[in-house]
Amino acid sequence: MGKVTSGSSGDTAVLVEEPQPNDPRNLSERPEWKLACRVAASKGLSKSDLLPKFLQYVCEQQLLGNAHEITEQRIGTQIFNRAPDYNPGEDNIVRSYARLLRKRLDEYFEGEGRDEPIRIVIPRGGYVPVFQQEPAIESQAPPSSLGDSLAPIQLSAKLPDTAEIPKPVAAARRVSTGFALAIGLVAGVLLTWTVRFAVHKMQDTKVLGPAHPIWAQLFQPNRNMLIVPSDSGLGVLQNITGHLVTLEEYASGTYLTDTKPVPMLSVGNMNDLRQQRYTSVVSLNITNTLTQLPEFTPSRTQIRYARSITAEDLKRSNVILLGSVHTNPWVALFEKNLNFKFEYTSEVDQSYVLNDHPLGTEQQRYSNGIGGTTNRTYGAIDYLPSLDGKGHVLIIQGLNMAATQAAADILSNAAEMKPVLKQALLPDGSLKSFEFLVETSSIGANDPGGHIIATRFYQ
């Protein structure tokens, strides 16, 4: 099912291999292909010569198991008659038509295709279509505030093997030995949600009781919850190229097309980093643990890959962001409200935490390996108001995987959480906004345990 590798940093990574592609002869009988043809013939697309071809091309390649070939370069040559060596950085025709196609798809599924049992989504940042099963909505379920574009994932609290989790994109190819070493820098796994690995890893995890007031306010029956795991592929890409991707570049997807070739990577491996969906084992474990909470609301919760969401999605829901700005740029939307800011440089492992306003004996800067301890590192928990001010956001982040895991572990540590919750609790049972900094020591990608070294509370 998966291949376990170990990178040069000692981090363990799992590459999840997809099932074999479907027989091309059966394509015409696939409900997804029939849907693609109906959408292509709809009023919103049929007026254009190129939009139907664009949609059918990417859908066909996806269904045939050729998702790795759905690149901006290939679409430009196959659909828009561009020369094989044309520069997508100078010619943005594919991106322009992709934006229009996403708009037409939304209009179709909100209008004449509102009763379709399957929905086609082309996440921003790429061109690989995702076929989402529309879940049955029970009459007593509260209406979704996220709209049709954020249909909640139906998850069981025990996550059986048949949990209905949509598989993002298609077949992942085996990577070369050199590339496997490269991804070892940020140890990632495909966000294909083969849950067996996570369940096995977390089977002894207990309910995170000490943080109960936090879970009660995040998982609400009348507001959607969005869980966003880290984009570890982005971290690898930044480490290899030395270019730190801004939130603007990430949201627009320009970093995927403007990245210059790297001598140590072939074009195929670079395209893997751009297209495949990698997340860390830590993010996978934390997500699985969250689904086991008594407060977890399956009908209101969706797990979305960081590249496929927008600021508008974050604005209209409660949110849990896993990872720092290095692997989850959406954290940048909340940094102005944080005292402990995670800073990164173009040099691997030269990251640090900046303490904007040190108190008492606190340091202004906490770096990896300070004080002669080469494996010391830092994580943080941030509990803040949502972008619309009507909900809550929880950020679980760290300078590396071990630090992120240490921060998450603090939430289940009764002794550590008791003073935090006591100080944050308001008379009406709600919580003040707060953040705390965690120090731990990393052994490979593992965390032997951390402790809180600084806190901040806000009205």
C-alpha positions in Angstrom: 0.0 0.0 0.0 2.8 2.4 0.9 6.5 2.6 0.8 8.4 3.8 3.9 11.6 5.8 3.3 14.0 7.6 5.5 15.5 10.9 4.5 18.9 12.3 5.3 17.5 14.2 8.3 16.2 11.0 9.9 12.6 11.9 9.3 10.3 9.1 8.3 8.2 9.5 5.2 5.5 7.4 3.6 4.7 7.5 -0.1 1.2 6.2 -0.6 0.7 4.5 -3.9 -2.6 4.8 -5.7 -4.5 1.9 -7.2 -3.8 1.0 -10.8 -5.5 3.3 -13.4 -8.8 2.2 -14.8 -9.0 0.5 -18.1 -9.3 3.2 -20.8 -11.9 1.0 -22.6 -14.3 1.6 -19.7 -14.0 5.4 -19.7 -17.2 6.0 -21.5 -19.1 4.1 -18.8 -17.6 5.9 -15.9 -20.2 8.2 -14.2 -17.4 10.8 -13.7 -16.8 10.9 -17.5 -20.5 11.1 -18.3 -20.7 14.1 -15.8 -17.7 15.8 -17.5 -19.5 15.5 -20.9 -22.8 16.9 -19.4 -20.9 19.9 -18.0 -19.0 20.4 -21.2 -22.3 20.6 -23.1 -24.0 22.9 -20.5 -25.0 26.5 -21.3 -22.1 28.0 -19.4 -19.4 26.1 -21.3 -20.8 25.2 -24.7 -20.6 28.8 -25.9 -16.8 28.6 -25.7 -14.7 26.5 -28.1 -11.9 25.9 -25.6 -13.5 25.6 -22.2 -15.2 22.2 -23.0 -12.0 20.9 -24.4 -10.1 22.1 -21.4 -12.5 20.4 -19.0 -12.7 17.1 -20.9 -8.9 16.9 -21.4 -8.1 17.2 -17.7 -11.0 14.9 -16.7 -9.9 12.3 -19.2 -6.3 12.3 -18.0 -7.4 12.1 -14.4 -9.7 9.2 -15.0 -7.1 7.3 -17.0 -4.6 7.7 -14.1 -2.4 10.3 -15.9 -2.8 13.1 -13.3 1.0 13.6 -13.3 0.7 14.7 -16.9 -1.9 17.4 -16.2 0.6 20.4 -16.2 0.2 23.9 -17.4 2.8 23.2 -20.1 0.9 20.2 -21.4 -2.5 21.9 -21.3 -1.0 24.8 -23.2 0.3 22.6 -26.0 -2.7 20.2 -26.2 -5.6 22.6 -25.8 -4.3 26.1 -26.7 -1.9 25.1 -29.6 1.2 26.6 -27.9 4.6 25.4 -29.0 6.1 22.6 -26.9 8.8 25.0 -25.5 6.5 27.9 -24.8 7.1 29.7 -21.4 4.0 29.6 -19.1 5.6 32.3 -17.0 5.2 34.7 -19.9 2.0 33.4 -21.4 -0.8 33.0 -18.8 -3.5 31.7 -21.1 -3.9 28.4 -19.2 -4.3 30.2 -15.8 -6.7 32.7 -17.3 -8.9 29.9 -18.7 -8.6 27.9 -15.5 -10.0 30.7 -13.5 -12.9 31.0 -15.9 -13.5 27.3 -15.9 -13.6 27.2 -12.1 -16.2 30.0 -12.2 -18.3 28.1 -14.8 -18.1 24.9 -12.8 -19.4 26.7 -9.7 -22.2 28.2 -11.7 -23.2 24.8 -13.2 -23.4 23.0 -9.8 -25.2 25.9 -8.3 -27.7 26.0 -11.2 -28.6 23.4 -13.7 -26.4 20.8 -12.1 -27.4 21.3 -8.5 -28.9 17.8 -8.3 -25.8 16.0 -9.6 -24.6 13.3 -7.2 -21.0 14.1 -8.1 -19.3 17.5 -8.3 -16.2 18.4 -10.3 -13.7 20.7 -8.5 -10.4 22.0 -9.9 -8.5 23.2 -6.8 -6.6 26.4 -7.1 -2.8 25.9 -7.5 -3.2 23.1 -10.0 -5.3 21.7 -12.8 -6.1 18.2 -11.7 -9.9 17.8 -11.2 -11.3 16.2 -8.1 -14.6 14.3 -8.3 -16.5 14.9 -5.0 -19.4 12.8 -4.0 -22.2 15.1 -2.7 -23.2 13.7 0.8 -26.8 13.1 1.6 -28.1 16.0 3.8 -30.5 14.9 6.5 -33.5 17.1 7.1 -32.5 17.8 10.7 -29.0 18.8 9.8 -28.2 22.5 10.1 -27.6 24.4 6.8 -24.0 24.7 5.7 -22.6 28.2 5.9 -19.8 27.3 3.5 -22.0 26.8 0.5 -21.8 24.1 -2.1 -18.1 24.5 -2.6 -17.4 23.2 0.9 -19.5 20.1 1.2 -18.8 18.5 4.6 -16.9 15.2 4.7 -18.9 12.4 6.3 -16.4 10.9 8.7 -17.0 8.2 11.4 -15.5 9.0 14.8 -13.7 5.7 14.7 -12.5 6.2 11.1 -13.3 2.7 9.6 -11.5 1.6 6.4 -14.5 2.7 4.4 -14.6 6.3 5.7 -15.9 8.6 3.0 -12.9 10.8 2.4 -12.5 12.2 -1.1 -9.2 11.2 -2.7 -7.5 14.3 -4.1 -6.1 13.7 -7.6 -4.7 10.6 -9.0 -1.8 8.1 -9.3 1.4 9.0 -7.5 4.5 7.8 -9.3 7.4 6.2 -7.6 10.1 8.8 -7.0 13.8 8.3 -7.7 16.2 7.6 -4.9 17.6 11.2 -5.1 14.1 12.7 -4.9 13.3 10.4 -1.9 16.3 11.9 -0.1 15.1 15.4 -0.9 11.6 14.9 0.5 13.2 13.5 3.6 14.0 17.1 4.4 10.4 17.7 5.2 9.2 14.1 5.4 5.9 14.1 3.6 3.1 11.8 2.7 0.5 12.0 0.0 -2.7 13.5 1.2 -4.6 10.6 -0.3 -6.0 9.8 3.1 -5.2 6.1 3.2 -6.3 6.2 6.8 -5.1 2.7 7.8 -1.6 4.1 8.4 -2.9 6.9 10.6 -5.2 4.6 12.6 -2.4 2.2 13.2 -0.1 5.0 14.3 -2.7 6.6 16.6 -4.6 3.5 17.8 -3.6 4.1 21.4 -4.3 7.8 21.4 -6.6 8.9 24.2 -9.3 11.6 24.0 -7.8 15.0 24.4 -9.7 15.8 27.6 -7.7 18.7 29.1 -8.5 20.9 26.1 -12.3 20.2 26.3 -13.4 23.9 26.3 -11.4 24.5 23.1 -12.9 21.5 21.3 -16.4 22.6 22.5 -16.0 26.0 20.9 -14.3 24.8 17.7 -16.7 21.9 16.9 -20.1 23.7 17.0 -23.4 22.2 15.7 -24.3 25.5 13.9 -20.9 26.3 12.2 -18.7 24.5 9.8 -15.2 23.3 10.8 -12.3 23.2 8.4 -9.2 21.2 9.2 -6.2 22.1 7.0 -3.2 19.8 7.2 0.3 21.1 6.2 1.5 21.2 2.6 4.8 19.4 3.1 5.6 19.5 -0.6 5.7 23.3 -0.4 8.3 23.0 2.4 10.4 20.7 0.3 10.1 23.0 -2.7 11.2 26.0 -0.7 14.1 24.1 0.9 15.4 23.0 -2.5 14.9 26.3 -4.4 15.8 28.6 -1.5 12.7 30.7 -2.4 10.3 31.5 0.4 6.8 31.5 -1.0 4.5 34.3 0.2 0.8 33.9 0.9 0.0 35.9 -2.2 2.1 33.6 -4.4 0.6 30.5 -2.7 -3.0 31.7 -3.1 -2.6 32.6 -6.7 -0.6 29.5 -7.6 2.1 31.6 -9.3 4.9 29.8 -7.3 4.0 26.6 -9.1 4.8 28.0 -12.5 7.4 30.7 -11.7 9.8 28.3 -9.9 13.0 28.0 -11.7 14.5 24.5 -12.6 16.8 23.0 -9.9 19.9 21.1 -11.2 19.5 18.3 -8.7 16.0 17.5 -9.8 14.7 16.3 -13.1 11.7 18.0 -14.7 9.5 15.0 -13.8 10.5 15.2 -10.1 10.0 18.9 -10.0 6.5 18.4 -11.5 5.8 15.8 -8.8 6.5 18.5 -6.1 4.3 20.9 -7.9 1.3 18.6 -8.5 1.2 15.8 -5.9 -0.3 16.4 -2.5 2.1 15.7 0.3 1.4 16.2 4.0 3.4 15.2 7.1 2.8 12.1 9.2 2.4 14.5 12.1 -0.5 16.3 10.4 -2.1 13.0 9.5 -1.9 11.8 13.1 -3.2 15.0 14.6 -6.1 15.0 12.1 -7.0 11.5 12.9 -6.9 12.3 16.7 -9.3 15.2 16.2 -11.8 12.9 14.5 -11.9 10.8 17.7 -13.0 13.6 20.0 -16.5 13.4 21.5 -17.1 17.0 20.3 -16.2 16.1 16.7 -19.1 16.9 14.3 -18.8 14.8 11.2 -21.7 16.5 9.4 -20.1 19.9 9.8 -16.4 19.1 9.4 -14.3 19.0 6.2 -10.6 18.2 5.8 -9.1 20.2 3.0 -5.7 20.3 1.5 -4.0 23.7 1.9 -3.7 24.3 -1.9 -7.4 23.8 -2.5 -8.8 26.5 -0.1 -9.2 30.2 -0.3 -9.3 33.1 2.3 -13.1 33.1 1.8 -13.3 29.5 3.0 -11.4 30.4 6.1 -13.6 33.4 6.7 -16.8 31.5 7.0 -15.9 28.6 9.3 -14.0 27.6 12.4 -10.6 26.5 11.4 -7.7 24.3 12.6 -4.5 25.0 10.8 -1.7 22.4 11.1 1.9 23.7 10.5 3.6 27.1 10.3 3.7 29.5 7.4 6.5 27.4 5.9 4.1 24.6 5.1 0.8 26.2 5.6 0.9 29.8 4.3 -2.7 30.5 5.5 -1.2 31.0 9.0 0.1 34.4 7.7 -3.5 35.7 7.8 -3.4 35.6 11.6 0.2 36.5 12.2 -0.5 40.2 12.9 -2.4 39.1 16.0 0.5 36.9 17.3 3.3 37.7 19.6 5.3 34.5 18.8 6.0 34.6 15.0 7.8 31.8 13.2 10.5 33.1 10.8 12.2 31.2 8.1 15.3 31.8 5.9 16.5 30.2 2.7 18.8 28.0 4.7 17.4 24.7 5.9 17.1 24.5 9.7 17.9 28.1 10.2 14.4 29.0 11.3 13.5 30.7 14.6 10.7 32.1 16.7 10.5 35.9 17.1 9.1 37.1 20.5 7.8 40.5 19.6 7.4 41.7 23.2 9.6 39.7 25.7 8.5 39.6 29.3 10.7 39.0 32.3 13.5 36.5 31.4 12.0 35.6 28.0 14.3 35.7 25.0 13.5 37.8 22.0 14.5 35.0 19.6 14.3 31.3 20.0 16.3 29.4 17.4 16.7 25.7 16.6 19.6 24.3 18.7 20.3 27.3 20.9 22.3 27.0 24.1 24.5 24.3 22.8 21.7 21.8 22.4 21.7 20.9 18.7 18.3 19.3 18.7 16.3 21.9 20.7 13.3 23.2 18.8 10.0 25.1 19.3 6.3 24.9 18.7 3.2 26.9 19.5 -0.5 26.8 20.1 -2.6 29.8 19.0 -6.3 30.2 19.8 -7.7 33.2 18.0 -10.9 34.7 16.6 -11.8 33.7 13.0 -11.5 36.1 10.1 -15.2 37.1 10.3 -15.0 37.4 14.1 -17.9 35.0 14.6 -15.9 31.8 15.3 -12.5 30.5 16.3 -9.2 29.4 14.8 -6.7 27.0 16.3 -3.1 27.0 14.9 -0.9 24.0 15.8 2.6 24.9 14.5 6.3 24.2 15.0 9.7 24.9 13.5 9.7 21.3 12.3 7.6 18.1 12.6 8.8 17.2 16.1 7.9 20.7 17.4 4.5 20.6 15.8 3.8 17.2 17.4 5.1 18.6 20.8 2.6 21.5 20.6 -0.2 19.1 19.8 0.8 16.8 22.7 0.5 19.7 25.1 -3.2 19.8 24.4 -3.6 16.4 26.0 -1.3 17.1 28.9 -3.5 17.8 31.9 -0.7 19.3 34.0 0.4 21.7 31.3 -3.1 22.7 30.1 -4.7 23.3 33.5 -3.2 26.7 34.2 -3.7 27.8 30.6 -7.4 26.9 30.6 -7.9 28.4 34.1 -6.5 31.7 33.0 -8.3 31.7 29.7 -11.7 30.7 31.0 -14.3 33.6 31.1 -17.3 33.6 33.4 -19.7 32.7 30.6 -17.7 29.5 29.8 -16.0 30.9 26.7 -12.3 31.3 26.3 -10.0 34.3 25.9 -7.7 34.3 22.9 -4.3 33.0 23.8 -1.0 31.6 22.6 1.8 29.7 24.2 5.3 28.7 23.2 6.5 25.1 23.6 10.1 24.0 23.9 11.1 20.4 23.0 14.0 18.4 21.8 13.7 16.6 18.4 15.2 13.1 17.8 14.8 12.7 14.1 11.2 13.6 13.5 10.1 12.4 17.0 9.3 14.5 20.0 10.3 13.2 23.4 8.0 15.6 25.2 7.8 19.4 25.5 6.7 22.0 28.0 5.3 25.6 27.9 7.9 28.3 28.3 5.8 31.4 27.6 2.1 32.4 27.4 0.0 35.4 26.2 -3.7 36.0 26.9 -6.0 38.5 25.2 -9.4 39.9 25.8 
